[in-house]
Amino acid sequence: MNIKQLIKKYTIKIYKKLTHIIPTSKKIIIFQSSNGRNYTGNPRYIYEEMIRQGLDKKYKCIWFLFDTSIEVPGNCKKIRNNYFPYFWYLMRAGFWVFDSRQPKYCRKKKNVTYIQTWHGTPLKRLAFDQEEVTAASPTYKSQFYRQKQEWDYLIAANKFSSDIFKSCFMYTNGTMLEIGYPRNDLLYAPNKDQIALDLKKKLHIPLDKKTILYAPTWRDDEYYGKGQYKFKLKLDLEMMKEELGDEYVILLRTHHYIADALDVTGVEDFAYNLSKYDDITEIYLISDICITDYSSVFFDYANLKRPMLFYTYDIDKYRDVLRGFYIDMEKELPGPLVYSTKEVIDQIKHLDEMNQKYAQRYEVFYDKFCSIDDGNASQRAVEAVFK
C-alpha cells in the first residue's frame, strides 16, 4: 500500500466516525457524474437548469471531479475526488445528485436528500435481475441493496424504465420521477443545429461529409480488472473507408469502462476517435447515423429519429450467457441487426430502403421509450426536488 492509499484509508476511517457528528446544510448540493470522471450526464443538465433559474446563487453547488481543470459553468466549487475536501462536503451537503452508485464507504444521513439520476434506459439485465455478475464484487448484490435504500428520488426516462427499476433495484422505498432524461434535453434544443456545427468545427470534422457514430459497449467477460474491460474493434475501418469514405466519416465512441485504445492508424482522415470526449449527447447531435450494439445509447439517440443499425456479431453469447435483455432485440429495435462489416456497409449504402422498412417500428419504439422527453426534463427535476 503506497502513501496515497494509506492516507485515503485513514481519511475514510475519520469520515465514517465524523459524518454523523458534522451537521449538514440544505444549502449545499454535491453533483457527480460517472463517479467523478467527467462533467456530463443527467447531473450536468440538472445543474445547468439550476443556473438558468439562478439557483446556483441560492445554493452552494459542489462538483466532485478527478480532474478539477474541467470547465464547469456557473457559480460552483470544483472538488477533487478522494481528498479531504471531498469527504468534508460528503458530510456537509444536504443534497446529493449522482448518476452512479457511490463507493461503499459513503454514508447518507437521514436529513440528506439523495437524487439518483441513473445513466440509461436498461437493455441489459441489472442488479437483482442478473443471475450472475461477471467481473463484479462477490458482494455486489448486498452492496447494491444497501445503497439503493438511500435513494430518495430515482429518475426514469420512461414508464418502461420505471417498471424495470422497481424490479431490478427493488426500488419501493423512494420516489420515482418518471420525467424523461435531463441529458436528452439538448436533443430538443431550438439551437441544436448551430451547436452541432460549432462542435464539428471544434473537433475538426469535415463539414462536407456525413457522420456515422459507432458506440459499442463493453463485454462483461473480457476484462483486465474491476471496471477495466477489453475491447477489440470488429469493424474493418479500411473497408469502410474504401466503400463509404467519399461521403462519410466515422466517429468512434467507446464506453469509459473500456481500457483498450482504438487504433485508427492509416485511416486518420476517415475515423475520429472521440472516446475521450466527455458528453456523448453532444456527439449525437453531429451524427447522421448511429451504429451500436447492447449500449443504452440507442434509447437516447432515438429522440433524434435518425437511422440506427445494430452491430450484434456476438448477440447469442451476450444475450444467452452474459446478461440477458429486457426487450426482444430482433423484434423491437428500430433498425436492422447486422453481423459483419460488409452488412454494415450494405445497409448504409441502401439507407432509404432501410429507413422505409423500419419506419413503423421506429414510431412504436419512439412512443414507448422517448415520448416523455421534450426538452424540459431538467426543469421538471429541479421543480420536483429543489422548489
Phi, psi and omega per residue, in radians:
M1 nan 2.153 -3.133
N2 -1.443 3.113 -3.054
I3 -1.066 -0.767 -3.127
K4 -1.073 -0.775 3.130
Q5 -1.125 -0.663 3.132
L6 -1.146 -0.762 3.116
I7 -1.087 -0.769 3.138
K8 -1.091 -0.728 -3.129
K9 -1.020 -0.814 -3.102
Y10 -1.338 -0.511 3.052
T11 -1.131 -0.700 3.095
I12 -1.096 -0.720 3.104
K13 -1.053 -0.762 3.123
I14 -1.135 -0.753 3.122
Y15 -1.001 -0.806 -3.109
K16 -1.098 -0.583 -3.132
K17 -1.351 -0.602 -3.028
L18 -1.611 -0.376 -2.943
T19 -1.011 -0.590 -3.132
H20 -1.538 -0.001 3.079
I21 -1.759 -0.737 -3.130
I22 -1.206 2.212 -3.108
P23 -1.255 2.579 3.076
T24 -1.627 2.812 3.107
S25 -2.243 2.213 3.094
K26 -1.315 0.087 3.052
K27 -1.709 0.008 -3.111
I28 -2.036 2.255 3.108
I29 -2.146 2.293 3.021
I30 -1.900 2.386 3.137
F31 -2.061 2.521 3.045
Q32 -2.711 2.389 3.093
S33 -2.155 2.418 3.125
S34 0.885 0.717 3.122
N35 0.972 0.588 3.041
G36 1.641 0.071 -3.095
R37 -1.258 -0.528 -3.066
N38 -2.790 3.112 3.090
Y39 -1.893 1.672 -3.021
T40 -2.868 -2.967 3.001
G41 1.206 -2.942 -3.109
N42 -1.020 -0.738 3.103
P43 -1.013 -0.685 3.127
R44 -1.026 -0.839 -3.023
Y45 -1.314 -0.490 2.989
I46 -1.152 -0.796 3.128
Y47 -1.059 -0.759 -3.112
E48 -1.211 -0.479 3.004
E49 -1.191 -0.645 3.082
M50 -1.120 -0.635 3.056
I51 -1.090 -0.804 -3.132
R52 -1.026 -0.569 -3.137
Q53 -1.595 0.028 3.132
G54 1.338 0.213 -3.079
L55 -1.372 -0.214 3.067
D56 -1.246 -0.176 3.050
K57 -1.671 -0.401 3.101
K58 -1.394 -0.636 -3.128
Y59 -1.927 2.715 2.962
K60 -1.573 1.933 -3.053
C61 -1.713 2.238 -3.106
I62 -2.079 2.296 3.024
W63 -1.931 2.180 3.053
F64 -1.522 2.131 -3.112
L65 -2.517 2.478 3.007
F66 -1.269 -0.534 3.122
D67 -2.015 1.747 -3.066
T68 -1.385 0.033 3.044
S69 -1.438 -0.170 3.093
I70 -1.070 2.319 -3.095
E71 -1.321 2.233 3.101
V72 -2.265 2.213 -3.088
P73 -1.341 3.054 3.020
G74 1.364 -2.975 -3.066
N75 -1.697 1.433 -3.098
C76 -2.355 2.902 3.076
K77 -2.028 2.271 3.126
K78 -1.703 2.234 -3.082
I79 -2.123 2.323 -3.124
R80 -1.352 2.322 -3.129
N81 -1.014 2.466 2.951
N82 1.250 0.184 2.992
Y83 -1.777 2.966 -3.008
F84 -0.956 -0.775 3.130
P85 -1.029 -0.542 3.087
Y86 -1.052 -0.841 -3.139
F87 -1.209 -0.570 3.109
W88 -1.070 -0.820 -3.118
Y89 -1.309 -0.443 2.977
L90 -1.060 -0.642 3.126
M91 -1.339 -0.571 -2.982
R92 -1.603 -0.548 -2.971
A93 -1.208 2.402 3.103
G94 -1.576 -0.240 3.099
F95 -2.307 2.383 3.002
W96 -2.044 2.284 3.051
V97 -2.172 1.769 -3.053
F98 -2.227 2.683 3.094
D99 -1.987 0.095 3.082
S100 -2.479 2.884 3.086
R101 -1.163 2.547 3.141
Q102 -1.503 2.839 3.053
P103 -0.967 2.623 -3.011
K104 -1.147 -0.272 3.119
Y105 -1.372 -0.230 -3.121
C106 -1.141 2.408 3.140
R107 -2.207 1.931 3.118
K108 -1.481 2.250 3.105
K109 -1.502 2.801 -3.037
K110 -1.059 -0.559 -3.098
N111 -1.597 0.215 3.040
V112 -1.687 2.393 3.080
T113 -1.769 2.089 -3.053
Y114 -1.882 2.040 3.077
I115 -1.806 1.905 3.090
Q116 -1.688 1.929 -3.063
T117 -1.502 -0.282 -2.995
W118 0.937 -3.061 -2.934
H119 -2.486 0.469 3.039
G120 2.841 2.666 2.960
T121 -1.238 2.295 -3.010
P122 -1.374 2.225 2.908
L123 -1.797 -0.881 -3.121
K124 -1.412 2.537 3.139
R125 -1.096 2.439 -3.031
L126 -2.108 2.651 2.901
A127 0.808 -1.999 -3.016
F128 -1.299 -0.142 3.044
D129 -1.561 -0.106 3.118
Q130 -1.539 2.315 3.076
E131 -1.343 -0.646 -3.135
E132 -2.371 2.478 -3.136
V133 -1.975 1.609 -3.092
T134 -1.193 2.318 3.039
A135 1.211 0.124 3.118
A136 -1.760 2.961 3.131
S137 -1.089 2.495 3.088
P138 -1.035 -0.407 -3.134
T139 -1.744 0.339 -3.057
Y140 -0.902 -0.885 -3.041
K141 -1.212 -0.669 3.117
S142 -1.169 -0.672 3.071
Q143 -1.113 -0.764 -3.128
F144 -1.070 -0.729 -3.112
Y145 -1.076 -0.766 3.134
R146 -1.130 -0.745 -3.055
Q147 -1.221 -0.684 -3.111
K148 -1.186 -0.376 3.083
Q149 -1.107 -0.346 -3.080
E150 -1.566 -0.151 -3.073
W151 -1.361 1.959 3.088
D152 -1.358 -0.618 3.083
Y153 -2.298 2.484 3.043
L154 -2.283 2.168 -3.094
I155 -1.565 2.336 3.084
A156 -2.161 2.450 -3.109
A157 -1.372 -0.337 -3.033
N158 -2.868 2.988 -3.132
K159 -1.132 -0.619 3.084
F160 -0.955 -0.832 3.125
S161 -1.124 -0.737 3.117
S162 -0.968 -0.835 -3.114
D163 -1.133 -0.748 3.140
I164 -1.148 -0.773 -3.112
F165 -1.070 -0.660 3.108
K166 -1.089 -0.564 3.138
S167 -1.466 -1.018 -2.980
C168 -1.234 -0.495 3.098
F169 -1.741 -0.056 -2.994
M170 0.880 0.809 -3.021
Y171 -1.576 1.728 3.135
T172 -2.276 -0.117 -3.001
N173 -1.678 -0.177 -3.102
G174 -2.107 -2.884 -3.105
T175 -1.837 2.152 3.074
M176 -1.491 2.172 3.070
L177 -1.790 1.684 3.139
E178 -1.570 1.438 -2.904
I179 -2.248 0.116 -2.977
G180 1.526 3.006 -3.110
Y181 -1.766 2.153 3.105
P182 -0.908 -0.664 -3.096
R183 -1.170 -0.323 3.121
N184 -1.488 -0.095 3.105
D185 -0.985 -0.642 -3.121
L186 -1.039 -0.532 -3.090
L187 -1.239 -0.214 3.110
Y188 -1.981 0.123 -3.109
A189 -1.088 2.371 -3.127
P190 -1.085 -0.408 -3.135
N191 -1.847 0.455 -3.042
K192 -1.117 -0.541 3.124
D193 -1.169 -0.698 3.108
Q194 -1.192 -0.688 3.080
I195 -1.041 -0.739 3.133
A196 -1.120 -0.766 3.139
L197 -1.085 -0.776 3.138
D198 -1.098 -0.672 -3.121
L199 -1.223 -0.690 3.084
K200 -1.027 -0.743 3.125
K201 -1.139 -0.733 -3.138
K202 -1.081 -0.660 -3.086
L203 -1.630 0.035 3.107
H204 1.044 0.724 3.072
I205 -1.616 2.281 -3.083
P206 -0.946 2.277 -3.117
L207 -1.376 -0.263 -3.117
D208 -1.676 0.142 3.130
K209 -2.059 2.578 2.965
K210 -1.381 2.795 -3.028
T211 -2.125 2.398 3.058
I212 -1.955 2.154 3.062
L213 -1.661 2.200 3.004
Y214 -1.983 1.988 -3.049
A215 -2.250 1.441 3.136
P216 -1.472 2.787 3.057
T217 -1.747 -3.104 -3.138
W218 -1.540 2.888 3.060
R219 -1.874 2.155 -2.980
D220 -1.026 -0.524 -3.028
D221 -1.697 0.097 3.141
E222 -2.086 1.732 -3.015
Y223 -2.646 2.735 3.047
Y224 -1.609 -0.631 -3.131
G225 -3.000 -3.065 -3.098
K226 -1.019 2.135 3.112
G227 1.309 0.174 3.123
Q228 -2.245 1.771 -3.017
Y229 -1.858 2.533 3.070
K230 -1.388 2.650 3.044
F231 -2.742 2.170 3.072
K232 -1.928 2.150 -3.096
L233 -1.118 2.132 -3.101
K234 -1.696 -0.080 3.070
L235 -1.493 2.361 3.066
D236 -1.494 1.700 -3.051
L237 -1.188 -0.579 3.116
E238 -1.145 -0.711 3.096
M239 -1.142 -0.732 3.141
M240 -1.122 -0.704 3.119
K241 -1.094 -0.765 -3.116
E242 -1.096 -0.696 -3.059
E243 -1.526 -0.528 -2.989
L244 -2.135 -0.137 -2.960
G245 -1.094 -0.407 3.115
D246 -1.202 -0.465 -3.043
E247 -1.984 -0.459 -2.993
Y248 -2.234 2.780 2.799
V249 -2.183 2.815 -3.133
I250 -2.039 2.386 3.100
L251 -1.858 2.154 -3.106
L252 -1.780 2.219 -3.129
R253 -2.453 1.735 3.115
T254 -1.546 2.840 3.068
H255 -1.187 2.607 -3.089
H256 -1.175 -0.251 3.058
Y257 -1.248 -0.400 -3.078
I258 -1.300 2.120 -3.055
A259 -1.512 -0.472 -3.073
D260 -1.283 2.415 3.055
A261 -1.480 2.487 3.131
L262 -1.434 2.384 -3.130
D263 -1.691 2.009 3.128
V264 -1.992 0.394 3.135
T265 -1.009 2.240 3.119
G266 1.596 -0.244 3.121
V267 -2.245 0.511 -3.070
E268 -1.068 -0.462 3.141
D269 -1.503 0.013 3.128
F270 -2.105 -0.696 -3.079
A271 -1.885 2.197 -3.125
Y272 -2.016 2.023 -3.109
N273 -1.501 1.852 -3.121
L274 -1.854 0.403 -3.077
S275 -1.095 -0.435 3.140
K276 -1.597 -0.064 3.117
Y277 -1.332 2.172 -2.932
D278 -1.065 -0.909 -2.918
D279 -1.736 1.786 -3.119
I280 -1.185 -0.419 3.111
T281 -1.050 -0.669 3.091
E282 -1.174 -0.617 3.106
I283 -1.149 -0.611 3.069
Y284 -0.944 -0.727 -3.056
L285 -1.094 -0.497 -3.102
I286 -1.715 0.170 -3.078
S287 -1.888 2.184 3.125
D288 -1.485 -0.463 3.128
I289 -2.432 2.520 3.077
C290 -2.076 2.249 2.974
I291 -1.965 2.223 3.092
T292 -2.526 -2.936 3.115
D293 -2.368 -1.596 -3.095
Y294 -1.975 0.303 3.106
S295 -1.415 2.582 3.117
S296 -1.307 0.037 -3.115
V297 -1.036 -0.520 -3.054
F298 -1.216 -0.439 3.066
F299 -1.149 -0.691 3.127
D300 -1.312 -0.786 -3.085
Y301 -1.070 -0.514 -3.129
A302 -1.061 -0.354 3.078
N303 -1.045 -0.458 -3.141
L304 -1.459 -0.235 -3.108
K305 0.997 0.617 3.089
R306 -1.751 2.789 -3.048
P307 -1.058 2.507 3.077
M308 -2.387 2.518 2.937
L309 -2.382 2.779 -2.900
F310 -2.160 1.929 -3.089
Y311 -1.552 1.555 -2.961
T312 -1.991 1.012 -3.069
Y313 -1.117 -0.344 -3.123
D314 -2.162 0.608 -3.013
I315 -1.086 -0.671 -3.102
D316 -1.073 -0.767 3.130
K317 -1.188 -0.793 -3.078
Y318 -1.141 -0.739 -3.086
R319 -1.315 -0.796 -2.951
D320 -1.618 -0.393 -3.060
V321 -1.973 -0.868 -2.972
L322 -1.466 -0.875 -2.961
R323 -2.276 -0.983 -2.933
G324 1.542 2.633 -3.048
F325 -2.079 2.741 3.069
Y326 -1.551 -0.279 3.090
I327 -2.221 2.827 3.091
D328 -1.524 1.808 -3.038
M329 -1.086 -0.660 -3.122
E330 -1.129 -0.509 -3.034
K331 -1.827 -0.386 -2.985
E332 -1.939 -0.376 -3.072
L333 -1.171 2.525 -3.068
P334 -1.515 0.629 3.134
G335 -3.036 2.976 -3.050
P336 -1.343 2.616 2.943
L337 -1.549 2.222 -3.129
V338 -2.187 2.728 -2.943
Y339 -2.252 0.078 3.124
S340 -2.678 2.821 3.097
T341 -1.060 -0.659 3.136
K342 -1.065 -0.702 3.103
E343 -1.171 -0.688 3.086
V344 -1.014 -0.868 -3.118
I345 -1.070 -0.754 -3.116
D346 -1.085 -0.738 3.139
Q347 -1.122 -0.720 -3.131
I348 -1.183 -0.634 3.101
K349 -1.185 -0.422 3.132
H350 -2.048 0.841 -3.020
L351 -1.099 -0.694 -3.132
D352 -1.080 -0.721 3.115
E353 -1.151 -0.721 3.118
M354 -1.084 -0.785 -3.137
N355 -1.071 -0.726 -3.141
Q356 -1.155 -0.725 -3.116
K357 -1.098 -0.652 -3.036
Y358 -1.824 0.174 -3.062
A359 -1.033 -0.843 -3.103
Q360 -1.170 -0.731 3.122
R361 -1.113 -0.620 3.124
Y362 -1.094 -0.740 3.138
E363 -1.095 -0.750 3.106
V364 -1.094 -0.763 3.132
F365 -1.082 -0.799 3.141
Y366 -1.056 -0.807 -3.129
D367 -1.065 -0.623 -3.096
K368 -1.344 -0.684 -2.962
F369 -1.961 -0.305 -3.006
C370 -2.141 -0.037 -2.956
S371 -1.190 -0.379 3.114
I372 -1.400 -0.600 3.135
D373 -1.086 2.255 -3.120
D374 -2.617 0.169 -3.107
G375 1.667 -0.003 -3.066
N376 -2.154 0.286 -3.119
A377 -1.125 -0.665 3.125
S378 -1.088 -0.725 3.114
Q379 -1.103 -0.729 3.115
R380 -1.115 -0.670 3.126
A381 -1.123 -0.793 -3.140
V382 -1.100 -0.750 -3.115
E383 -1.177 -0.593 -3.119
A384 -1.265 -0.554 -2.978
V385 -1.904 -0.728 -2.956
F386 -1.852 0.046 3.123
K387 -2.221 nan nan
